[in-house]
Amino acid sequence: MNELVKQSVAIAFIGYSKSGKSTICGHFLYQMGDLDEKQLEKYELLANQINQGSSKYAWHFDKLKLERERGHSVNWNVRHYQNDNIELNLLDTPGRRHYIKNRLTALSQADVAVLVVDPLGYKDHLTEGTLAEHLLICRAFGIEQIIVLVNKMDDEDVQYSETIFCETKTDLIKLLKQAKYNPKKVSIIPTSGWEGENLVAKTKKMGWWKGQTLNEKLSSLRIKRKMDLPLRIPILDVYRISGVGSVAVGKIATGQVSEGQQIAIAPIGVVPNIKTIERYYKNYKNGECGSLIGINIKGVGLKLAKKGLMIGDPKNDPPCQITQFTAQITLVNLQMRKKVGYCPVIDCHTSHIPCKLFRIVSKIDPKTKEVIEKSPKYLVNQDTVVVIFKPIVPMSAETFYKYPKLGRILVRNNNIIEATGFIISTIKKDSDSQN
């Protein structure tokens, strides 16, 4: 058996459609040796047959027929690689708003986000607010480390120009400040995903660039984790593998897990045992905090185990189904005022749960937490409020104060993010006590 010794970091590549995210991810792994020449030639041959030759690197991530025919990502996709220092999971996310739920699922598990833009197309997305929304999601999910890639520097209208890069960088710095990120802590790197420039080796075509390559930056990443909390694994997906059974895939948010251990799965309330733990076709005895693993669950089929459920330790603060939760939210894009009865989707870890607004407790000052108004009648854009939601379907959630990464929420309506916030307290099913 192999044991996990390197820190595992999840990197989400985000950005608007056609910015080149999938191409960067594929070409980067080609240069790192994860994608061999024979497979790349196969991608190129098949892509040319449907007039998508420029997508050959992207096909290392884009596996769906729909993705390959349309030339853009629909679902999130993950690939793994490691070097001497670190183990990375690259999460390629869809840029189109229509697939925002899939993007949110991936970002909820990310430690770091890589924002990809191109110097000729980014201004339209600045005006439309697309880039601001990407950073809003990162901030809402507690992603502190951001890397920005100014891609497509090989474009014939750019020609690796330092002037164009600097103009783009200036606009991006303003955007980062608006999203409350410190630009001094954000690496902005010029790249060409198609030509592979500045991904692994420094390019000679941009001799003016003295900073790091993407690989150098990723290799230097270190993530602080809360190692002393009870086990929590939000399920990303569940697969049925012939001869193996049900395999739940998820990132260990807190705690650790061992082969043969009994686990609790909420909100369905089953307590099965772990048969095996896998990482990319290798078995391990243990899984540590931050690792993306596959768990072969004994005696639980696909009808029960689904994306959005929570795995924990039945003997140490097990996850539970909740009947309601109190949250502090800030309304960021509310087109019309809302009142009690409002039914948005709450995005919390990997779950997307329809919930009904049960009560508006108070309007508060977000800085001082001072109550400005008790029991306001409406939710109004830009207000910060304390509210109570009731899930319409079974839900498992944690408080922000105990499990910071798992207690963050987005409030979404018709694929538009209307509020961001965090859970203050919950009420468990069959219990009157608050947590």
C-alpha positions in Angstrom: 0.0 0.0 0.0 1.1 3.6 -0.6 0.7 6.3 2.0 0.0 9.9 1.4 2.9 12.2 2.4 2.7 15.2 0.1 0.3 18.1 0.6 -2.6 17.8 -1.8 -3.9 21.1 -3.3 -7.0 21.6 -5.4 -6.6 24.3 -8.1 -9.7 25.5 -10.0 -9.2 27.2 -13.4 -11.9 29.8 -13.9 -12.8 32.4 -16.4 -15.2 33.2 -19.2 -15.9 30.8 -22.1 -13.2 30.8 -24.8 -10.5 32.3 -22.5 -8.5 29.1 -23.0 -8.8 27.4 -19.6 -9.0 23.8 -20.9 -6.2 24.4 -23.4 -3.9 25.7 -20.7 -4.7 22.8 -18.4 -4.2 20.2 -21.2 -1.0 21.8 -22.6 0.4 22.2 -19.0 -0.1 18.5 -18.3 1.4 17.6 -21.7 4.6 19.5 -20.8 4.5 17.9 -17.3 4.3 14.4 -18.9 0.8 13.5 -17.9 -0.4 13.6 -21.5 1.8 11.6 -23.9 2.5 12.3 -27.6 0.5 9.3 -28.8 -2.6 10.4 -27.0 -2.2 14.0 -28.1 -2.0 12.8 -31.7 -5.2 10.8 -31.2 -7.0 13.9 -29.8 -5.8 16.0 -32.7 -7.0 13.5 -35.3 -10.4 13.2 -33.8 -10.7 16.9 -33.2 -9.9 17.7 -36.8 -12.6 15.4 -38.0 -15.2 17.7 -36.4 -13.4 21.0 -37.2 -12.2 21.4 -33.6 -8.5 21.0 -34.2 -7.6 23.9 -31.9 -9.2 21.9 -29.0 -6.7 19.1 -29.0 -5.2 20.0 -25.6 -8.6 20.8 -24.2 -9.8 17.3 -25.0 -7.5 16.0 -22.2 -10.2 17.5 -19.9 -13.3 17.9 -22.0 -14.6 14.3 -22.3 -18.3 14.8 -23.0 -19.5 14.5 -26.6 -21.3 17.8 -26.2 -18.2 19.6 -24.9 -16.1 18.4 -27.8 -18.7 19.3 -30.5 -19.3 22.7 -29.1 -15.8 23.5 -28.1 -16.4 24.6 -24.6 -16.6 23.0 -21.1 -20.0 21.9 -19.7 -19.0 20.0 -16.6 -16.1 20.4 -14.2 -13.3 17.9 -14.9 -10.3 17.0 -12.8 -6.8 15.7 -13.6 -4.0 14.9 -11.1 -0.3 15.3 -11.2 2.6 15.6 -8.7 6.2 16.6 -8.5 8.8 16.3 -5.8 7.1 19.0 -3.6 3.4 18.9 -4.0 0.4 16.9 -5.3 -2.1 19.0 -7.4 -5.6 18.4 -8.6 -6.4 20.6 -11.5 -10.1 21.4 -11.7 -11.2 22.7 -15.1 -14.5 24.6 -14.8 -17.1 25.8 -17.3 -17.2 29.5 -18.0 -20.8 29.9 -19.3 -23.4 31.0 -16.8 -25.8 28.2 -18.0 -23.4 25.7 -16.3 -22.8 27.8 -13.2 -23.9 24.9 -10.9 -21.1 22.7 -12.1 -18.6 25.6 -11.7 -19.8 26.1 -8.1 -19.4 22.4 -7.3 -15.8 22.5 -8.3 -15.0 25.9 -6.7 -16.5 24.8 -3.4 -13.7 22.2 -3.2 -10.8 24.5 -4.4 -8.0 25.7 -2.3 -6.7 28.1 -5.0 -8.2 29.7 -8.1 -6.5 30.5 -11.4 -8.4 33.2 -13.3 -7.8 33.0 -17.1 -8.4 36.0 -19.3 -7.2 37.0 -22.8 -6.0 40.6 -23.6 -8.4 41.1 -26.5 -11.6 39.8 -25.0 -11.5 40.6 -21.3 -12.9 44.1 -21.5 -16.3 42.9 -22.7 -16.5 40.6 -19.6 -15.4 43.5 -17.3 -18.4 45.5 -18.6 -20.8 42.6 -18.3 -19.6 41.7 -14.8 -18.6 38.1 -15.7 -15.1 38.5 -14.2 -16.4 40.2 -11.1 -18.8 37.3 -10.6 -16.0 34.7 -10.8 -14.1 36.6 -8.1 -17.2 37.0 -6.1 -17.7 33.3 -6.0 -14.1 32.7 -5.0 -14.4 35.2 -2.1 -17.7 33.7 -1.0 -16.2 30.2 -0.9 -13.2 31.5 1.1 -10.6 31.0 -1.6 -7.8 33.3 -0.4 -5.1 32.6 -3.1 -5.7 33.8 -6.6 -3.4 33.5 -9.7 -4.2 35.3 -12.9 -3.1 34.2 -16.3 -3.2 36.7 -19.2 -3.5 34.1 -21.9 -3.4 34.1 -25.7 -0.3 36.3 -25.8 0.5 34.6 -29.1 -2.5 36.2 -30.8 -1.5 38.0 -34.0 -3.0 41.2 -32.6 -0.9 40.9 -29.4 2.4 39.3 -30.6 3.7 38.9 -27.0 3.5 42.7 -26.4 4.6 43.9 -23.0 2.6 47.1 -23.5 -0.6 45.1 -24.1 0.1 42.9 -21.1 0.7 45.9 -18.8 -2.5 47.6 -19.9 -4.4 44.4 -19.2 -2.7 44.0 -15.8 -3.7 47.5 -14.8 -7.4 46.8 -15.4 -7.1 43.4 -13.6 -5.5 45.1 -10.6 -8.6 47.4 -10.3 -10.9 44.4 -10.6 -9.0 42.5 -7.9 -9.2 45.5 -5.5 -13.0 45.7 -6.1 -13.3 42.0 -5.2 -11.3 42.8 -2.0 -8.2 40.8 -3.1 -4.7 42.4 -2.4 -3.1 42.7 -5.9 0.3 42.6 -4.3 -0.4 39.0 -3.2 -1.7 37.9 -6.7 0.6 36.7 -9.4 -0.4 37.9 -12.9 1.5 35.9 -15.5 1.5 36.3 -19.3 1.0 32.9 -21.0 0.1 31.2 -24.3 -1.9 28.0 -23.7 -1.8 27.0 -27.3 2.0 27.5 -27.7 2.8 26.5 -24.2 4.6 29.6 -23.3 5.3 30.3 -19.6 3.5 27.2 -18.4 6.4 25.1 -17.3 9.5 26.7 -18.8 10.2 30.5 -19.2 9.6 31.6 -22.8 12.1 33.4 -24.9 9.3 35.1 -26.8 8.6 37.3 -23.8 12.1 38.2 -22.7 10.8 41.1 -20.8 9.0 38.8 -18.3 11.1 38.2 -15.2 8.5 36.6 -13.0 7.5 33.0 -12.4 6.0 30.4 -14.7 2.7 28.8 -13.9 4.5 25.6 -12.7 6.9 27.6 -10.5 3.9 29.3 -8.9 1.9 26.2 -8.4 4.9 24.3 -6.9 5.3 27.0 -4.3 1.7 26.8 -3.0 1.2 25.8 0.6 -2.3 25.6 2.3 -3.0 25.9 6.0 -5.5 23.3 7.1 -7.5 22.7 10.3 -6.2 19.2 11.2 -8.0 18.8 14.5 -11.6 18.9 13.4 -13.9 15.8 13.0 -14.2 14.1 9.7 -16.1 15.8 6.9 -16.2 14.8 3.2 -18.7 16.5 0.9 -19.5 14.1 -1.9 -18.5 15.4 -5.3 -19.9 12.5 -7.3 -20.7 8.7 -7.0 -19.8 6.1 -9.6 -20.7 2.5 -10.1 -17.6 0.5 -11.0 -18.0 -3.1 -12.2 -16.5 -5.5 -9.8 -16.0 -2.8 -7.2 -19.3 -1.3 -6.3 -20.3 2.2 -5.4 -17.4 4.7 -5.2 -18.0 8.1 -3.7 -15.5 10.8 -4.7 -14.8 13.8 -2.6 -12.2 16.0 -1.0 -11.5 15.5 2.7 -12.5 18.9 4.1 -11.5 18.1 7.7 -10.2 15.2 9.7 -8.9 12.0 8.2 -10.3 8.6 7.2 -9.0 5.0 7.3 -9.7 1.8 5.4 -12.3 -0.3 7.2 -13.6 2.7 9.2 -17.3 3.1 9.8 -18.8 6.4 8.5 -22.0 8.3 8.7 -23.6 9.8 5.6 -26.0 12.7 6.0 -28.8 13.5 5.4 -29.7 10.0 4.4 -28.8 8.6 7.8 -26.9 5.5 6.8 -23.8 4.2 8.7 -21.7 1.9 6.3 -18.1 0.9 6.3 -15.3 1.9 4.0 -14.0 -1.1 2.0 -11.2 0.7 0.2 -9.7 4.1 -0.3 -8.4 5.0 -3.8 -6.5 7.9 -5.4 -6.1 7.6 -9.2 -6.2 3.8 -9.4 -3.9 3.3 -6.4 -5.1 2.0 -3.0 -4.3 3.7 0.3 -4.8 2.8 3.9 -5.6 6.4 4.9 -6.8 9.6 3.6 -5.7 13.0 5.0 -7.2 16.4 5.1 -7.1 18.1 1.7 -6.9 14.9 -0.3 -9.3 14.1 -3.2 -10.2 10.5 -2.7 -12.5 7.7 -3.9 -14.2 5.6 -1.2 -15.6 2.2 -1.9 -18.7 2.2 0.3 -19.9 -1.2 1.4 -23.6 -1.8 1.2 -24.7 1.6 -0.2 -25.9 1.8 -3.8 -26.3 4.7 -6.2 -29.9 5.2 -5.2 -28.8 6.4 -1.8 -25.3 7.9 -2.3 -25.4 11.1 -4.3 -23.5 14.3 -4.9 -24.1 16.8 -2.1 -24.2 14.4 0.8 -21.8 14.7 3.7 -19.6 11.9 5.1 -18.5 12.0 8.7 -17.5 10.0 11.8 -20.6 8.5 13.5 -18.6 8.6 16.8 -17.3 12.1 16.6 -19.7 14.9 15.9 -21.5 13.1 13.0 -23.1 15.2 10.2 -26.9 15.4 10.4 -30.0 16.4 8.5 -31.1 19.9 9.4 -34.6 21.3 9.3 -33.6 25.0 9.2 -30.6 27.3 9.5 -29.8 30.9 10.4 -27.5 32.7 8.1 -25.9 36.2 7.6 -26.1 37.1 4.0 -25.3 40.2 1.9 -27.5 40.9 -1.1 -25.3 41.6 -4.0 -27.4 41.3 -7.2 -31.0 41.3 -6.1 -33.1 42.8 -9.0 -36.4 43.0 -7.0 -36.9 43.1 -3.3 -37.9 39.8 -1.7 -40.1 38.8 1.3 -40.8 35.7 3.4 -41.6 32.8 1.1 -38.8 33.6 -1.4 -37.4 30.2 -2.7 -33.8 30.4 -4.0 -31.3 27.6 -4.4 -28.7 27.6 -1.6 -25.2 26.5 -2.8 -23.4 25.0 0.2 -20.3 22.8 -0.2 -21.2 20.4 -3.0 -25.0 20.6 -2.5 -27.5 22.8 -4.3 -30.6 22.8 -2.2 -33.9 24.8 -2.8 -34.8 26.6 0.4 -37.6 28.8 1.5 -37.1 32.1 3.4 -38.8 31.5 6.7 -38.0 34.7 8.5 -36.0 38.0 8.1 -34.5 38.4 11.6 -32.7 41.7 11.3 -30.9 44.1 9.1 -27.3 44.7 10.4 -24.2 46.8 9.9 -21.8 44.3 8.4 -18.8 45.9 10.1 -20.0 46.3 13.6 -22.8 43.7 13.5 -25.1 46.3 15.1 -28.8 45.8 14.5 -30.1 48.5 12.3 -33.7 47.2 11.9 -35.5 44.3 13.5 -37.7 42.1 11.4 -37.6 44.1 8.2 -40.4 43.2 5.8 -38.2 42.9 2.6 -34.8 41.8 1.5 -33.2 44.8 -0.4 -30.2 44.8 -2.6 -26.9 45.8 -0.9 -28.4 45.1 2.6 -26.7 42.7 5.1 -29.3 40.7 6.9 -29.7 37.8 9.3 -32.3 35.3 8.0 -33.7 31.9 8.6 -34.1 29.4 5.7 -35.9 26.1 5.7 -34.7 23.4 3.2 -37.4 22.1 0.9 -35.5 18.8 0.5 -33.2 17.0 3.0 -30.0 18.9 3.6 -26.9 18.6 5.7 -24.9 21.7 6.5 -22.4 23.0 9.1 -21.9 26.3 10.8 -19.2 28.7 9.6 -17.8 29.1 13.1 -17.0 25.4 13.5 -16.4 24.3 9.9 -15.4 27.6 8.1 -15.1 26.0 4.6 -18.4 24.1 4.9 -20.4 26.9 6.4 -20.2 29.3 3.5 -23.2 29.7 1.2 -24.3 31.4 -2.0 -28.0 32.3 -2.7 -28.8 31.7 -6.3 -32.0 32.3 -8.4 -32.3 31.5 -12.1 -28.5 31.0 -12.3 -27.9 34.5 -10.9 -26.1 34.9 -7.6 -28.2 37.2 -5.5 -26.4 36.9 -2.1 -23.4 35.5 -0.4 -23.0 34.7 3.3 -22.4 32.1 6.0 -24.4 29.9 8.3 -24.6 31.0 11.9 -26.6 28.1 13.4 -28.6 25.1 12.5 -31.4 23.0 13.9 -31.0 19.3 13.5 -33.9 17.0 12.6 -35.6 15.4 15.6 -33.8 17.9 17.8 -34.7 21.3 19.2 -31.1 22.2 19.9 -29.2 24.7 17.8 -25.6 24.2 16.7 
